[in-house]
Amino acid sequence: MTAVQDAEHLYDRPSWDCRTCGDSWPCANAKASLAAEFQGFPSVLAIYLTAQMHDALIDLTVNGAAAPSDLYERFLAWISR
């Protein structure tokens, strides 16, 4: 008997793109997985994603690039409060 697992949609540093689908992380699949994992604990999810957003900001601006204008929307705006 074999089990088929969905590929995890994890970020790839320093680009912060999804390793599986190539979309900006958190991609739609990562958001769905995170929402399920932290169901009932949106504040904990917000804390986790705030830390990830901070790391993304550092990685994406390390060479003097301007901060992406969509980081808040990518990382935090979608969380149900």
Buried (B, 14 or more C-beta within 10 A) or exposed (E): EEEEEEEEBBBEBEBBBBBBBEEBBBBEBBBEBBBEEBEEEEEEBBEBBEEBBEBBBEBBEEEEEEEBEEBEEBBBEEBEE
